[in-house]
């Protein structure tokens, strides 16, 4: 409602509805901000889940690629003699997304280290350190070890329970989660169950370690 008043010969227009309209606008603005806040929280949660899945899928693909590349590169030798992390980078066994241009160090998606090296025993207790190129062709190292460190609990569980080996006659020998060893016929068996992985991935400070041994 508009009310015109006369004062000293001047017309004063009083827009009496302005206050009411401004009040409605403020309420509407607060409602919009509340909705935006709710959507933002939901968006952040959704983004976090998407990023977690992306990192897990990326890591699983990296591990599969490394294993396949090692078998392809060394398969006809019946020995992994000479295989080290540095040589894996030199031989292009690992991708740039792990080496980040470094010639000797690999970093996984969780900022932990990745190492790979030849070993002489199926339990991984004896590394096969061949430094002389001439000795590589005469040294027998029938196994290799792949190690991922610095894993948070949930990724540790997700990676450990992936379908590694698929069968007892595959090239997979064992999986070790921190200090717990899983084998095909041992007390802790492959494939690793969710319950077993949940118990073994017991470090809450993002320092879980996974070790695979392949022949």
Order of alpha helices (4+ residues) and beta strands (2+ residues): beta-beta-alpha-alpha-alpha-beta-beta-alpha-beta-alpha-beta-beta-alpha-beta
